[in-house]
Amino acid sequence: MLPNDAAKVSVSAEKKLQRNGLRRAFRSKQSWIPMNRNFLLAALTLTTVAGLWITTRDTAAQVATPAAQATAAGKSSGPDWAMWAGTPGRNMVSAEKNPPIEFDPGKKLKGKDEVDLATTKGLKWATRLGSQAYGTVIVSDGKVLLGTNNENPFDSKYQIKNKDTGKVVAEDRSVVLCLDEKTGQMIWQFASPKLGTGKVSDWEYLGICATATAEGKYVYIPTNRCEVVCLDIAGLKDGNQGMQDEAKYLSSPDNKIQATGDTDADIIWTFDMREECGVFPHNTTSSNILIVGEKLYVTTSNGVDWTHTNIPAPEAPSLICLDKKTGKLLGEDGSGISQKDRMLHCSWSSPALAKKDGKEQIIFAAGDGLVYGYDLTFKKDGEFDIINEIWRVDANPKEYRVDDTGKKRAYNTYEGPSEIIATPVIYKDRVYVPVGQDPEHGEGKGCMNCIDLAGKIVWTFKEINRSISTPAIVDDIVYVADYSGLIYALDASTGVLLSKYDTKGHIWGSTLYVDGKIYIGNEEGELHILKAAKQLEKVAVIDFPGSLFATPVYANGTLYIQTMSQLYAFGVK
């Protein structure tokens, strides 16, 4: 257990005893589980890419714009982009106008991790990140937040002496970075120590993979340690609220932090999903939190172990609900998603909010390949409070589960079933979501589903490959990418293919719609800008000096494009 128990929320002693059986019997083994699998992420083999960086802390007054308020489904109702996809309905659509289409990130200076400023076009600022950055940008209250690692330390106290060489090097940590929206200068960082389990639950150098969710003065995010943390969006500069000993919390076995400062995060509370819920995160904890009133809905990332055949925590929840003010556990799913005959890989998809006839539903796409609908109530199951499931449906067609002879198809085969990593999108009282797998598993058959809010499949489009991309839906057209690099325009009512476009590079991010255009990056470092219409047409292709895994964001007149080691902000200065 991490320090500062007073700032953590514990379940009752009796509940802990229950969990210590099936739910947490594996915990004593986590530190020694052997590692012999291939890399989770192809990107781990990439070299650091180039760019201009800013590392000086900004001391200017921050812009006091209100946090974006969002409707359950539809376009962002404010200029900020304060959560994954901008709204709880998760539709990747910006309400802003006139996004840039002519800009240039510049050319790399020979032998340096910088760009030649004279060669950039339309660039407001750029900031050097760590060596890997998967957590997509949010913009709130004059600040830009994203996830990265500590390979480019912003603070020398997060460096250690190499035991073999004696040289001072960056300590492996996972970082939430908070930047000034106007300048890109660092305001504060949350530099989380590693879990210590290795690749099985906290992959080395991976960084924070989740996207933060901001509301008012608070930021919520799942961390590499399988914790949910609530942070003050102002950092420690305006005083210390909540947890009072951040230095102890941020210390690692190799690096005792003596004191924190203005450029560190102000931790309000933490909730440990391993300790309190018995979760076994697969490779990393990665999902994006949904706020509904006073509640947080969080995907736990529970999944298989390094063998990909064993599920260490089959009784642990895949979805939990917390009190946003205190971090107290309010409920968890009881759907059996992680059972041996159900879980395919891991639950990484993020929950979405739907609303019909005045009633709200939590829509959750899980690691067993099913989509679930929950209402906002709880029911008792012994000592546990269970989020009330109202429907479920398999997003995999029957022929993906079994072959013509009735034999069960194996997972991670080209024609076999897939879990769901993309986030479900709510549009006109329907749920839209593709199936897909960890990119490490390669390409394979996918499908795109439209589901009504009673849990019935309306249509399934089977000509798409596996996808981890969240769709954008506008004017009854679904724009969705697959891992193979294709962009599809589908009729939202019927699922009929209208057109498709090939980026010729693997796609990890999602389609962003802005003012009649689609923005999407690929593994080749190409940002494709398309005309959004029944017939997709190329507007521009802009080359970046590194792969584009994160999703583009356009907020307050600024387009944010993120490579593995740089964040670019384009727009009118």
Order of alpha helices (4+ residues) and beta strands (2+ residues): alpha-beta-beta-beta-beta-beta-beta-beta-beta-beta-beta-beta-alpha-beta-alpha-beta-beta-beta-beta-beta-beta-beta-beta-alpha-beta-beta-beta-beta-beta-beta-beta-beta-beta-beta-beta-beta-beta-beta-beta
